[in-house]
Every structure is written in C-alpha cells, then in structure tokens.
Amino acid sequence: MPRLEWPLHIVRRVVIGVIVLAVLAVATPLAVNWFEEKRDRCGDGVVKMGDDHECVGVTDGSYSFADHLKPVEKKIKAENDLVEKRGDKYVSVAYMTSFTLTEDDSNSEESVRHELEGAYLAQYRHNRGDLSSSPKIKLLIANMGSSAAHWEHTVDELIDRKTSDDKLVAVTGLGPSDTQNLDALRRLSDNGLALVASTMTATNIEGIKGLVRVSPTNVDEAYAASAYLKEENVRRAVVVQDDARDNYYAKTLGDAFTKVFQDIKGHQLVADRMTYDSSVRGAWENELRYMPGQLCDQKPEAVFFAGRGKHLTRFLDAIANRPCQDREFMVITGDDTTNLTADDLAHAAESKVRVLYTGLAHPDMWREDPDSVSRPSARYFQPGGLLAKWFPDDQHQDGQAIMAHDAVLTAAQGIQMAALGDVTGESVARMFHQMNSRQQVPGASGFISFQNNGNPRNKAIPILHLNAKGRSELVEVSARRGEPARKQ
C-alpha cells in the first residue's frame, strides 16, 4: 500500500491546531475559574456568599462593607497604613460582628457603626495617643454577615491571618449572645486566639479558653435592676420573656431577674412568666399585642421585659393601647435597648410608659461615680471630645462605642503586657488574668479586671431612663450585686 505523504504546510497547521486545542483545553477552565473567582470577590479577603451575595470576610479598611461605615473605615485604613509605613513592630486585633444587617438582626446600623468608631479610638490611643505603647496594632474589620450566617468563612479567614503578615493575636467584638456567634468564638478559641467580647451578656457563656468580656452579665444586670426597683418601693412585678430557643440573652436575663427579684424580702412576681417566641415569624407581634389586657388584670407595679430592643418597641406600642388607660406602667429591661436607633427610641418614648433599662455604659457615668470610671477615657466620649470631632454627625449616648473601645483597649493592654516575650494569642490571653489592681484596664465604662471565669469583676452598671425625647438619661450607677453608687 503506498505511503500517504502530507505536504509540510498542512502538517504544520495540524500540529499548531492540536497545540492550540490543548492549550484551550487547559486554559478555558482556568479562565472560567478566574472569572468566577473575580466575580465572587468584593475585595482582598472579602467574598460574596449566600443567596443575597453578602460581602463577608476580613479587611484592613480597604474595602467598605457599607456606605455608612466608610468614614470610620477610611480612618482605620489610614492608621493601619501608617503602622506599616513607619516600620514599627506590630500585631493585629480584629473587630468582628455582623456589619451587613437585615431586619433579622438585633443590632442596628447605627449601633455597629458606633462600635467600629469606638474600636478605632482605642487603636488610635494605643498607637499614638495618650496610651501609646508597643507593639503597635493594626485593626482588622471582620464581617460575619447578617445573623452571623457566614461566620465559618470569616473565622477561617481570621485563623489564616495568624500566620500571615497581619500576625493576628486577638479578636474583639464577637456580636450578640446567640448560637452562631458562640460557635464562632469557640472555633477561634480552639485556634489559640485571645478573645474579648464587647456586648455579650448571656450568663451561660463560660468555660471558653482565652475569652473575657468587658460587659456585665445578665445576672449582674438583674441585680442592678432589682436593687433599683427596691429603692423605688416596687414590690409587685411580672416578667415578659422571649422564648426563642437561640436567644440566650433573653433566657438568661429572664431567669436571673425571676430569681433575684423574688429573693428580696417582700417582693413577688404576681403571675407566671409571660412569654412570646420571636422565632415564629408573623406570630410574636400578635402575642405581644394581647399581653396588656392580662397586665391590666394582674396589676404589677413593674414589668421586666426580657427580650431584644426591637421587640421592646412593639411591646410598648401594645401597652400604649392598653384597655386600662388610667393605670400607669413602669417597664424595666436590659441592655439590648442600646441597639435601638434614635428614631426607635423616640418612637418608644411616645408610649407614655415609664421605661428604664440597665445599660452597658453611658458617657455621663463618670460624673455620677467618678471613682468607678476612668476620667481620661470618659473624656473622649463627651460633647466636644475627640470622638465627636471625628464623627460630628453621630451621637454616642447608646454606649456601643464605649464598649467596643474598652474591648479593643483590653486587647491592646494584653498585647503590651505580653511584649516582654513572644506576643501570641495564648500569651495575650494569659495577661487578661493579670489585669488586677494597678493593671486594671482604664475603661470608659468602668475600670476593668477579670474573674477566673472571664467575667468582669464588680463592673459598673448604669441605670438609664428613656425620656420623652427618646434620649437615654443616666439615673444612677450600680454594680454587679446591685449596690448603687453614692449620689451627688
């Protein structure tokens, strides 16, 4: 059979064609993957996740999670760049919570913005302010998404930052007291990071290595609330509580008040605990709507509301329309009220019901009890203070900025104390246990030291009144076992 010979130019075309097909076979998937990755990335360390394509992850301020956060994130980015530019020895501290919010979140945009502003203030003070020390800190911003739905991705990103150029040693903030946030901080703890919770108050958060919190527990708040009611000669009360399974804040707050109030001689709860379930969509609002009629019959002198702030506004709406209009009501509740916006508070004040709550902090605490609060720290949160100059369009009466500031300041002091050796998450966490006596953290919410279980020792607790203009007024400063401070 004669041999078939191909012209040389045809052979060349065939070879080139085969090579091109081979290259395309390899390059096409790579190009697709690159395109998909590019489409899913919001910025360095931040990706789109979930059906809503939320941008979650970790940034140094170069990416903004929301427009309202841009002014403070710009300042954080500039401070981080300055640390690197100077060539200072540094480590990183992250502030983690949900920064992209929906109606399912208990926090408001206003409250998380204030948190980030307070965190930046603490970074500034440690790096080049009145508490300047070394090593310096870079502040990372970590978003878990609405309801902390994407906490696993964000936590994994943080863990990777331990061994990167960021040298992450501590995570602060940590969000509200719910299941997802607790799972997140346990993962971080297992990976050797120091943890400082800014606003977690649920009493059952214990036994997590490396974790401390700068906020009082719900038991402490219950003691403070009960002591105040005793001063006001309130002897008959009833508890209204959110029964949602994952709301540890509500459960531990309601349980604590039920026990503490009845332990005071002559005090009684006039009815079984009244409950609603915020996890049942479309039902909890109606449950709250039907409670005022029962309260009219039970005639308590005070109602203790163990639920989130956004539920409180609905409850107050219901009481404003109560059938016994001639009867006055006092409602006292916990610190989640601080997550309400100024508009929410003003709306709540329209209920014509006296509303009080145990807060986490208030700028006027140092005036009421100057011995329990660091005056230099408190000064930054006063009208005309540095925070007001930086962010003139924001009010900081809610205490969120103070608590975030104190959480980052605690991490910064731990870093400073650990600097004689290797600064790691484990070494910083050990320093939390040495923050006693002269080593207390000079917090704007009170001087801070820690018990062995990570809870603050004898933390100052403000009793606040919601006035007719929707502003929070300081009534008095109490302590973890309900001993009111001396009044001026």
HELIX and SHEET records of a PDB file:
HELIX    1   1 LEU A    8  ASP A   40  1                                  33    
HELIX    2   2 ASP A   67  LEU A   69  5                                   3    
HELIX    3   3 LYS A   70  ARG A   86  1                                  17    
HELIX    4   4 GLU A  109  ARG A  128  1                                  20    
HELIX    5   5 SER A  146  ALA A  148  5                                   3    
HELIX    6   6 TRP A  151  ASP A  160  1                                  10    
HELIX    7   7 THR A  179  ASP A  190  1                                  12    
HELIX    8   8 ASN A  218  GLU A  231  1                                  14    
HELIX    9   9 TYR A  248  ASP A  263  1                                  16    
HELIX   10  10 TRP A  284  ARG A  289  1                                   6    
HELIX   11  11 MET A  291  GLN A  298  1                                   8    
HELIX   12  12 GLY A  309  ALA A  320  1                                  12    
HELIX   13  13 ASP A  335  ASN A  339  5                                   5    
HELIX   14  14 ALA A  342  ALA A  349  1                                   8    
HELIX   15  15 MET A  365  GLU A  368  1                                   4    
HELIX   16  16 ARG A  375  ARG A  379  1                                   5    
HELIX   17  17 LEU A  386  TRP A  390  1                                   5    
HELIX   18  18 GLN A  400  ALA A  418  1                                  19    
HELIX   19  19 GLY A  425  MET A  431  1                                   7    
HELIX   20  20 PHE A  432  GLN A  434  5                                   3    
HELIX   21  21 SER A  437  GLN A  439  5                                   3    
SHEET    1   A 8 ARG A  41  GLY A  43  0                                        
SHEET    2   A 8 VAL A  46  MET A  49 -1                                        
SHEET    3   A 8 GLU A  54  THR A  59 -1                                        
SHEET    4   A 8 LYS A 136  ASN A 143 -1                                        
SHEET    5   A 8 TYR A  90  THR A  97  1                                        
SHEET    6   A 8 LEU A 168  GLY A 173  1                                        
SHEET    7   A 8 ALA A 194  ALA A 197  1                                        
SHEET    8   A 8 LEU A 211  ARG A 213  1                                        
SHEET    1   B 3 GLN A 268  LEU A 269  0                                        
SHEET    2   B 3 ARG A 236  ASP A 242  1                                        
SHEET    3   B 3 MET A 274  TYR A 276  1                                        
SHEET    1   C 7 GLN A 268  LEU A 269  0                                        
SHEET    2   C 7 ARG A 236  ASP A 242  1                                        
SHEET    3   C 7 ALA A 302  ALA A 306  1                                        
SHEET    4   C 7 MET A 330  THR A 333  1                                        
SHEET    5   C 7 ARG A 354  THR A 358  1                                        
SHEET    6   C 7 ILE A 461  LEU A 466 -1                                        
SHEET    7   C 7 SER A 472  SER A 478 -1                                        
SHEET    1   D 2 VAL A 441  GLY A 443  0                                        
SHEET    2   D 2 GLY A 446  ILE A 448 -1                                        
END                                                                             
